Amino acid sequence: MNLTWGPPLSIARFWGLTPSTDLAQCVPPPSDSATVNFLLAGTGDLQHVFHTLHDWTSTAAPRFHIVEAHMATIARQLLWLSIALDESIPVEDSCKMLLEMYGNVTLEPCTQTFLAKHAAEVSRFLDNAGSSRAGPLGSVADISGLQYKQLDELRDCVQSWTSNSQCEIENMWDVRLRAFFRERFDVRENLIDWDYHMKVNDPRRLDAGLIHRHMYMRWRMRGEAFIFPEHVSSSPSGGVSVPNRTLCSDVAYYSSQARETVATRGFFGDIMNSPYVAYGIRTTNQDLLKKVAHEGGHIYAKSAQDVALHHLCLFFTKIRQRRSAGELSFRVLFMGQDLASICTRRPMQALCDVVFLGGAYAHAASGPVPRIVRPSGRLVIELARYLVELSDESKSVLLNRVQELLYTHWETLPVSSAVPEVSFLFATLRASPVAPRPPASTTAATTTTTSTTTTTTTTTTTAAAAATTTRTATTTATPTTPTN
């Protein structure tokens, strides 16, 4: 397979780019409804769904409406749901194999067997959705909002997971690295090390010290995020890995080299922003935050892998226990790919209590989204705090742009002083839209030398004050996720 092309960053989104958060904290004051409706667009993962279900205390039944740009992402989310409901093996074992499928380009044979089992469950659900033969997934998942073409694509994705066709995913990863680093490919290890120390592990930026250096280097270089030695030692084939086909997808994009739109199958996920962020970098469990001396400094004794496993085990154990006891009833409704079209559907009008928009969907906050939110409903927008490729200046510009988009229909909520980092922007729907903010006025220059000097001094002072105000707004008007 000769791949000499490819986009540098990601097209498909296979994992979350922000830590999981309990969206139940965002639900406005209770109504008489027996359900609470959430819409999540572009999250790439179910981390917020699992976290919300773990902490759910209301007697109302939560309903999660999911919108994703790629059917391969939805297929993986159905797989995570199937694993979450599977009580046939211990929860820790299932979570370890889920993490392998979640963030590794290759799988151990035992994990591939586990994947084949749940691929069959997902296929069974897709073929029998709405009937009694749909299996466990039929009790929580709903695909009635998908078009026939999307359903066919979804079935193709799931069937490809157990296909015997050639899948050179390790070569695909190498091609993506070469496309990204170009002439700097031979020094990629030094560049990745710089990203780690200056961004990932910097307390002023990502502050993700639970991601140990060797883990981040291993994932950036080889695409291996979660390694469990017991899986390798228990493999009957002696640890020979197989491709993780859940990370492959069909993508069409314009190739400047071929000068036409190219449709191909390959790995088009992220190669800079790691799979550790969604579950593994924030926790309130102090036992996981202990530090030990290391090379003249201190590092966390536990890693992002330990924290991710801990959180998934907590989430799945609680969900299984409460479902078995009849204390938790929820639905996950997969709506499709076109958010603007979904917002025009009659059943969606003024339905949602909380809307969560991934960064790629932030622009929709000023367009179609307000019509599907009930009065005083809440909006959560994912910010760019954990994107390695963006500079601090770019993140500030993006934040200011999002705030401008929100102004007409949304009122930004104040920041909780208990939340240290800026991961999300929270807002509530205005009772009625307001006029857009007027553009900043400029003072006309005077014609005399004295007036010009005075005007210049005033303008300089005003600009400094504005810069201070902008920095203050960035700090105080952008709340973020509560820690797990």
N, C-alpha and C positions, 0 to 999 in steps of 0.2 A: 504494500500500500504506500504510494508515493504522495505524501502530503507536504507541499512546499508553500502553503498559503495559510491564511487564517487570521481572524481578527485578534488583536492583542489581548483584550480583556474579555469579559464575559458577555454572552448573549442570553443563555439560559441561566436561571437562578435556582440553584439546588439547595441552598441553605440560607438561614437567616443572617442578616448583617447587624442585628442589634440583640442585646440580651432579652430573654423571655420576660414578659411582664404580665401582671394580673389585670386584664382589661375590666374585670368586675369593679375595680376601684373607680373606673371612669363612668359607670352607669349613672345617669341622672336620677333624681328622686323617683321612687317607685310609682308605678301607675297601676291600673286595675288589670293590666294584661297578664295572662298566665305564662307568657314567654318574654324573653329578653333577646333582642335581635342585634347581632354584630355583623358587620361586613368588613372583611379583610382583603385588601387588594395589593398584590405584589409583595407579599411577605416572603415567598420562596420556601416557606416551612410552616409547621404547625406549632412552633414553640409557644406562641402566645395562647393558642387554643388549649394546649396541655396545661400550661401554667394557670390559666383561668379556671379550667375544670378542677384542678387540684385544690384551689382556694375557694371554690364556689360554695356559698352558704345560703343563697336565696332559695325559696320554694318555687320560684318561676323556673321554667325550663330554658336553658340557653340554646340559641340557634345561631350557628356560624355560617355566614354566606361567604364563599371563597371565590376570588377572582385571580387568575394567574395568566400571564402572557403565553405560557408554553404548556402543552398537554403533558410533556414529560415531567414537569414539576407537579402537576395534579396527580399523575400516576404514582409518583413517589409518596405523595401525601396520603393516598389511599393505602399504600403499603405500610406507612407508619401507623395508620389507624388500625389496620389488620393486626399488626404486631402488638399494639397497645391492648387489644381485646383478647389476645391469645393467652389463656391461662394454662396451657398444656405443659409449659416448661417454666422453670423458675424465672422470676422477673429480672434478676441480675444477668442471667445468661442471655435472655432475649434482648436486653438493653445493650449488652456488649456487641452482639451481632448486628443490632440496628446501627450502632455507631460506626461499625466497619462499613456497612452499606452506605451510611450517611456521608462519610468523608474520605474514603479510600478509593483509589482507582483500581485496586485489585482486592480480591477477597480470598480468605482461606476456604478450603473445600467444605468444611463444616458450615461456614456461613453461606456458601453457595447453595448447599442443601436446604438450609433454613429459608433462603430467598425463594427457592423453587416451590417450597411448600406454600408460602404466602402469595407468590405470584399466582398459584392455582386458586387460592382463595379470592384474590382480587378479580381474576378472570371469571370465576363462578359468580361473583357479585355483578360484574358488568353484563354477563349473559342473562342473568335472572333478576335484575333490579326491579323492585316493586312486587316481587312474588315471595312466597314462603321458602323458595329454594335459594334465596340470595345469600344465605349464611349469616355469620355474625355481623358482617359489614352492613347487611341490609337493615339492621336495627338502628344504625347511627348515621349512615351516609346516604346522600340523595344526589343523583345525577340527572334528575328530570330537567334541570335547567340547561343542559348541554345540547347542542345541535347534533344531528346524525353524523355529520362530518367529523365533529370533535370526538364523538363516541368511537368512531372507527379509528381515529388517530390514537385514542387512549388505549384501545384494544391492541393496536400494533405495538405500542410502547411496552405494554405488559408482556406480550408474547415474545418480544425481543430479549427479555431478561433471561429466558431459559433457552434461547436459540443456540445452535451449534455453529452459526456463521462466524466468520473471522472477525475479531474485534481487537485491534492493536491499540488498546487504550493507553498503554505506556508510551508507545510511539507518538500517539496523539498529544500526550502531555508534553513530550519533548519538542514537538513541532510548535505547540503554543508558546513554550519558553523561547524558542528561537525567534518566533515572530515578534515577541515582546521585547527581548533584549537586543536583537539584531547584532550589530557589530560588537556589543558588549557581552555577548553570550559566554565567552571564555572566562570572564570575571564575574559571572552571575552570583557566585557564592559570596563574594565581597559585597555586592550590591544588596543582596538579600539580608546579609548581616547588618548593613547600614539601616535598612528598613526596620529591622527588629529593634535595634538599640535606639534609633532616633524617633521612632513612631510607636511601634507596638508596646515596648516596655517603658516608654517615657511617661511618667505620671502626669505631665502637663498635656499629653495628647491622648493616646488610646488607653494608657494606664492598664495594660493587660499583662501584668507580670506573671499571672498564673499560666500563661503560655510560655513554657520554657524555651530557651533558645534552640536547643537541639530538636524540639518538636516542630517549631516553626520552620527551621531550616529543612528538616526532613520532608515536611509537607510541600514547601515551595519547590524543592528540588525534585521530589519523586511522586508527590501526590498521595502520601501516606500520612494521614492525620492521627488515626487511633490504632495502636498496636497492642494486642493482648497475647502475651507469650504462650498462655495455656492453649489458645486456639491453634497455634503453630505446632506445638508439641503433640496435640491430640489428633492432628490430621493424618489419616491413613496413608496419604501419598507423600508423607515426609515434608509437608509444608509448601508444596508447589501451589502457588496462587493462581487464581483465574480472574479474568477481567470482570470488573464491576459494571455490568451493562446498564444498570439503572442511571449511570452518569452519562450515557450516550444519548444523543438526541438528533433529530433531523432538523436542519436549519437551512434557510435560504437567505443569502446576503449578496450584496454587490461586490464582485471582485474586481479591483482596479487592474490586476494583472491580466485576468481573462476578459475584462471590459464587458462583462455581462453578469446577470444574476446567477449565482451558483447554488445548487441544492445538493447538500451532502449530509452524511451522517458522521458524527464524531463527538469529541468532548468539547463542549462550548461553555463550560462552567467557569467559575472564577479561579484565577491563578494567583491572585494577590491577597484577597480577603478570606481568611481561613475559616474552616468549619467549626472552630472552637468558640466563636463569639456567642452563638445563640444560647448555649447551655453551660459553657465552661469558664466564663471569666468573671461572673458576679455571684456571690453567695453570702448569706448571713450566718452560715455554719462556721463558727470560729475555729473548730478543729481542722477545717480545711484551709485556714488562713495562717496557720503557724509558719514561722520562718526559721531557717537554719543558716549558719555561717557558710559562706561559699566565696572563695577567692578574694578575701578581704572585704566582702560585703555580705548581704543577706538575700536569700531567695526563698520562695515558698517551698515548703517541704512537699506539698501536694501539687499536682499540675492541673491544667485545664481538662485533661482527660479524666482525672479523678472527680473533678467537680461536675463535669458533664454526665458521667455515669451516675453519680449521686443524685443529681436532679431528675434524670430520666427514671431512675428506680422509684424515687418519691412520687413523681407524677403518675406513673403507670400503676404502682401499688394502690394509691388512693383511688384512682379512677376505677380499677377492677373491684376493689372492696365495696365502694359505694354503689356501683352498678349491681353487684351481686346482692346487696342488701336492699335494692330497690330505692335507694336514696338519691340517685342521680340519673336523670333522663336528658339527653342532649341530641342535637342533630347537627351534622355538618353538610351543608348544601353547596355543591360545586356548580357555580353559575356560568362559567365560561371564560372568555378572554377579553371581550370588548366591554369595558366598564361603562362607557358612554351609552351604549345600547341597553345594557342591563338597567341603568338608571331610568330608562324610559318605560320599562315594563310596569303595567298598572299595579300588580301586587306589591311592587317595591316602593310605591309612593308613600312618603312619611312613615316608613316602617322601622327604620333602624334606630336603635338607642345609641350605639357607638359605631363609628366608622374609623377603621385603621387603614391608612394609606402608606404603602411603601414609598421610598424616595422616588421611584420611577413614575408613580401615580400622583405625586403631590400637586401637579397642575390641575387635576380634576376637582380640587377643593373649591375652586372659584367658578366651576362650570356645572356639570351635571350632578355632583354629589349632594348639594343642599336640598334638592327635591326629594331625596330618599330618606332624609333624617327627620325624625319627629321633633316637635317643638322642644327646645332646650336640649336637644340631643348633642352628643359630644363627638369631637373629631380628634384623632391622634395621628400625627404625621411623623414618620420616621426621618430622622436627620442623618447627617453624614459623618457623625463623630467617629465611627469605627472604619471608615473607608481609608485604607492605607495610601491609595494613590493620590488623594486630594491634599493640597496644602491647607494650612490654617486659614489663609486668606480666601481660598476658594470656598471653604466651609462657611466662613462668615458671609460671603457674598450670597451663597445659596440660602442661608438662614434669612437674610434680609429680603431676598426675593420671595421666599415662602410667606413671610409675614405680610408682604405687600399683597400677595394673592389672597390671603385670608381676610383682609381688612373689611371688605364689602359685606360678606356674609357671616363672618365668624368673629367672636370676641376671645382673644387669647386669655387663657386662665393663668393665674399667678403660679410662680414656682414654689414647690414644696421645699422648705429649708432642709428637709431630711434627705434630699436627693442630691448627691454631690456632682454628678456628671450630666452633660447635656446630650441626651440620646433621642428625646421625643419632644414635639411641640403639641400642647394640648389646647383645645379651643371648644367653645360652646356656640351653638347656632343662635344668631341674633333673631329677635322677634320679627324684624323686617330689615331688608338690606339698607345699607347706608351708602352715601356717595363716596366714591374713591377718594383717597387722600390727594389733596392738591399738590402739584409739583413744587419743589422748593423754590422760593422766589430768590432772585438775585438783585443785588443793589446796583443801580446804575452808577457808572463812574462819573465823577464831577469833572468839570472842565478846568478848574484852577488847581495849581500845585498844592496849595494848602488843603483843599477839599480832597484831592487825590490821596494825600498822605493820611488824612483822617479816615477816609473810606478803606484804605488798604489795611490800616491798623484794626479797624472794626471788623473787617472781613476775616482777617487772620484770627482774631479772638473768637469770632462766631464759629469759624471752621474747627478750632480746637475744642470749643464747647460741644459742637455737633459730634466730633469724633469720640469725646468722652461719653456723650449720651448714647451713641451707637454701641460702644463697648459695654456700657451699663445695661442696655436693653438686651444685648446678647447674653449677658450673665443672668439677668433676672426674669427674662420673659420666655425662657425655653426650658420647661420642665422635662424630666426624663423618666426612665423606667424605675419603678421600685425594685429593690434587689430581692433575689429569691430567698 
